[in-house]
């Protein structure tokens, strides 16, 4: 009954039970934390252009391709607590067109790990991904909103996805550009 194997099993089971309880307490300690109020963000846009380009994957019909430069300043130091492992940040554009009520396009993303610089300052940055519209909904569109969203990756617990309250609204010009962007 009191063999070395049974004692080792009892110690191992007790250790796992204590670690599971500590992990549960760690997850519970940040489960109800609101992250979107902790970030100070400033978003603005620079150059804005629209080009009407043939989309060869859709049978040569022409679609709008938007070109935007943006400025972005943010401090994420308050988001990193002892349970935050990393952040996945993404800047997305939201707009309406005649054919689609809700359009969302991710323009830029970044992974920020614990221990890295928590302040981001981007000036006149081009988008990381293409700003395609399925149709001709970008030219003259006056209500395009840029928002920053965060996916917080904790050490233990749920993966909250939150959108920051700071948004920036801009409009595209009424004419297509004809030269290369």
BAVO-658136 format. One record per residue (C-alpha): residue number from 0; x, y, z. Coordinates in Angstrom, 3 decimals, decimal comma, padded with zeros to 6 digits, always signed. Last residue first. Layout:
residues N
<node NUM; <X; Y; Z>>
...
END
This chain:
residues 181
<node 180; <-000,640; +054,279; -057,115>>
<node 179; <-000,321; +053,770; -060,868>>
<node 178; <-002,041; +056,448; -062,937>>
<node 177; <-005,768; +056,590; -063,723>>
<node 176; <-007,189; +057,645; -060,381>>
<node 175; <-010,919; +057,207; -059,987>>
<node 174; <-013,015; +060,237; -059,135>>
<node 173; <-015,439; +060,972; -056,276>>
<node 172; <-012,750; +060,882; -053,573>>
<node 171; <-012,901; +058,425; -050,639>>
<node 170; <-014,328; +059,478; -047,298>>
<node 169; <-013,079; +059,332; -043,716>>
<node 168; <-014,210; +058,196; -040,271>>
<node 167; <-011,779; +057,441; -037,427>>
<node 166; <-012,711; +055,327; -034,419>>
<node 165; <-011,712; +055,334; -030,743>>
<node 164; <-013,916; +052,975; -028,702>>
<node 163; <-011,576; +050,009; -029,039>>
<node 162; <-013,002; +046,728; -030,283>>
<node 161; <-012,652; +043,651; -028,078>>
<node 160; <-011,905; +039,988; -028,599>>
<node 159; <-011,557; +038,068; -025,340>>
<node 158; <-009,778; +034,695; -025,390>>
<node 157; <-011,009; +032,852; -022,292>>
<node 156; <-008,769; +031,733; -019,457>>
<node 155; <-005,112; +031,046; -018,758>>
<node 154; <-001,907; +032,643; -020,053>>
<node 153; <-004,065; +035,156; -021,878>>
<node 152; <-004,238; +035,939; -025,633>>
<node 151; <-006,090; +039,245; -026,022>>
<node 150; <-007,622; +039,672; -029,462>>
<node 149; <-007,693; +043,380; -030,110>>
<node 148; <-009,723; +045,475; -032,526>>
<node 147; <-008,900; +048,867; -034,001>>
<node 146; <-011,556; +050,698; -035,969>>
<node 145; <-011,472; +052,662; -039,229>>
<node 144; <-014,827; +053,974; -040,446>>
<node 143; <-015,736; +054,615; -044,066>>
<node 142; <-018,703; +056,968; -044,445>>
<node 141; <-018,300; +059,214; -047,462>>
<node 140; <-018,152; +056,652; -050,268>>
<node 139; <-017,375; +058,649; -053,409>>
<node 138; <-015,673; +055,709; -055,121>>
<node 137; <-015,578; +052,817; -052,647>>
<node 136; <-018,735; +050,899; -053,559>>
<node 135; <-017,961; +049,838; -057,115>>
<node 134; <-018,197; +046,062; -056,868>>
<node 133; <-016,767; +043,632; -054,334>>
<node 132; <-014,551; +046,211; -052,679>>
<node 131; <-010,854; +045,569; -052,327>>
<node 130; <-008,642; +047,325; -049,763>>
<node 129; <-005,538; +045,201; -050,257>>
<node 128; <-003,612; +044,128; -047,143>>
<node 127; <-000,734; +045,745; -045,223>>
<node 126; <-002,144; +049,237; -045,633>>
<node 125; <+000,342; +051,983; -046,333>>
<node 124; <+001,872; +053,796; -043,373>>
<node 123; <+002,056; +057,596; -043,389>>
<node 122; <+003,254; +057,614; -039,749>>
<node 121; <+003,066; +054,597; -037,417>>
<node 120; <+003,657; +054,927; -033,671>>
<node 119; <+003,150; +051,813; -031,586>>
<node 118; <+003,849; +051,739; -027,850>>
<node 117; <+004,021; +048,406; -026,010>>
<node 116; <+007,636; +047,595; -026,908>>
<node 115; <+008,156; +043,865; -026,460>>
<node 114; <+008,203; +042,044; -023,130>>
<node 113; <+004,876; +040,313; -023,624>>
<node 112; <+004,192; +039,808; -027,320>>
<node 111; <+002,557; +042,184; -029,789>>
<node 110; <+001,215; +040,675; -033,004>>
<node 109; <+000,276; +043,174; -035,723>>
<node 108; <-002,471; +043,625; -038,288>>
<node 107; <-003,390; +046,017; -041,092>>
<node 106; <-006,221; +046,553; -043,597>>
<node 105; <-008,932; +044,121; -042,481>>
<node 104; <-012,030; +044,762; -044,589>>
<node 103; <-015,579; +044,888; -043,220>>
<node 102; <-018,671; +045,508; -045,320>>
<node 101; <-022,182; +045,667; -043,867>>
<node 100; <-025,236; +046,680; -045,875>>
<node 99; <-024,036; +045,183; -049,130>>
<node 98; <-025,284; +046,028; -052,661>>
<node 97; <-025,784; +049,785; -052,248>>
<node 96; <-022,639; +050,090; -050,153>>
<node 95; <-021,939; +050,429; -046,443>>
<node 94; <-018,587; +050,788; -044,677>>
<node 93; <-016,293; +049,291; -042,032>>
<node 92; <-012,495; +049,436; -042,310>>
<node 91; <-010,344; +047,237; -040,099>>
<node 90; <-007,196; +047,685; -038,028>>
<node 89; <-006,003; +044,482; -036,381>>
<node 88; <-004,178; +043,767; -033,145>>
<node 87; <-003,270; +040,312; -031,809>>
<node 86; <-002,074; +040,748; -028,264>>
<node 85; <+000,255; +038,543; -026,226>>
<node 84; <+000,632; +036,640; -022,941>>
<node 83; <-001,736; +038,624; -020,751>>
<node 82; <-002,293; +037,128; -017,260>>
<node 81; <+000,146; +039,380; -015,359>>
<node 80; <-001,311; +042,496; -016,946>>
<node 79; <-000,622; +043,853; -020,392>>
<node 78; <-003,543; +046,052; -021,401>>
<node 77; <-002,159; +049,073; -019,515>>
<node 76; <+001,021; +049,081; -021,640>>
<node 75; <-000,929; +049,181; -024,917>>
<node 74; <-000,020; +052,731; -025,978>>
<node 73; <-001,291; +053,813; -029,369>>
<node 72; <-000,409; +056,110; -032,264>>
<node 71; <-001,595; +055,378; -035,813>>
<node 70; <-001,248; +057,396; -038,980>>
<node 69; <-002,827; +056,056; -042,152>>
<node 68; <-002,190; +055,836; -045,864>>
<node 67; <-005,094; +054,638; -047,957>>
<node 66; <-005,406; +053,064; -051,408>>
<node 65; <-008,779; +051,651; -052,369>>
<node 64; <-009,405; +049,085; -055,081>>
<node 63; <-012,839; +049,209; -056,685>>
<node 62; <-014,008; +046,330; -058,850>>
<node 61; <-014,065; +045,722; -062,586>>
<node 60; <-015,395; +042,457; -063,995>>
<node 59; <-012,738; +040,266; -065,555>>
<node 58; <-014,336; +036,923; -064,586>>
<node 57; <-014,078; +037,100; -060,813>>
<node 56; <-010,459; +035,912; -060,405>>
<node 55; <-009,313; +038,478; -062,949>>
<node 54; <-010,517; +041,417; -060,881>>
<node 53; <-010,196; +044,335; -063,286>>
<node 52; <-009,285; +047,558; -061,525>>
<node 51; <-011,173; +050,775; -060,816>>
<node 50; <-008,804; +052,814; -058,648>>
<node 49; <-009,658; +054,762; -055,524>>
<node 48; <-007,360; +057,151; -053,675>>
<node 47; <-006,941; +058,391; -050,087>>
<node 46; <-003,738; +060,006; -048,892>>
<node 45; <-003,449; +060,681; -045,163>>
<node 44; <-005,668; +059,032; -042,589>>
<node 43; <-005,938; +059,427; -038,836>>
<node 42; <-006,006; +057,138; -035,793>>
<node 41; <-005,136; +058,146; -032,208>>
<node 40; <-005,394; +055,489; -029,527>>
<node 39; <-005,131; +055,443; -025,709>>
<node 38; <-005,879; +051,874; -024,652>>
<node 37; <-007,348; +050,862; -021,288>>
<node 36; <-011,031; +051,429; -022,073>>
<node 35; <-011,182; +048,500; -024,523>>
<node 34; <-009,786; +045,996; -022,007>>
<node 33; <-012,765; +045,510; -019,698>>
<node 32; <-011,791; +042,939; -017,048>>
<node 31; <-014,421; +040,331; -016,154>>
<node 30; <-012,324; +037,192; -016,663>>
<node 29; <-009,097; +038,724; -015,333>>
<node 28; <-008,933; +037,112; -011,853>>
<node 27; <-010,976; +034,090; -012,951>>
<node 26; <-008,260; +032,851; -015,296>>
<node 25; <-005,586; +033,074; -012,590>>
<node 24; <-007,911; +031,435; -010,041>>
<node 23; <-008,546; +028,559; -012,486>>
<node 22; <-004,815; +028,187; -013,117>>
<node 21; <-004,168; +028,090; -009,354>>
<node 20; <-006,817; +025,376; -008,910>>
<node 19; <-005,367; +023,321; -011,773>>
<node 18; <-001,859; +023,687; -010,325>>
<node 17; <-003,071; +022,513; -006,885>>
<node 16; <-004,845; +019,499; -008,396>>
<node 15; <-001,801; +018,619; -010,509>>
<node 14; <+000,444; +018,723; -007,443>>
<node 13; <-001,973; +016,524; -005,459>>
<node 12; <-002,106; +013,962; -008,277>>
<node 11; <+001,711; +013,901; -008,554>>
<node 10; <+002,161; +013,529; -004,793>>
<node 9; <-000,381; +010,683; -004,690>>
<node 8; <+001,184; +008,931; -007,701>>
<node 7; <+004,665; +009,192; -006,162>>
<node 6; <+003,337; +007,670; -002,946>>
<node 5; <+001,667; +004,838; -004,883>>
<node 4; <+004,866; +004,098; -006,842>>
<node 3; <+007,115; +004,172; -003,783>>
<node 2; <+004,954; +001,600; -002,079>>
<node 1; <+002,758; +002,410; +000,826>>
<node 0; <+000,000; +000,000; +000,000>>
END
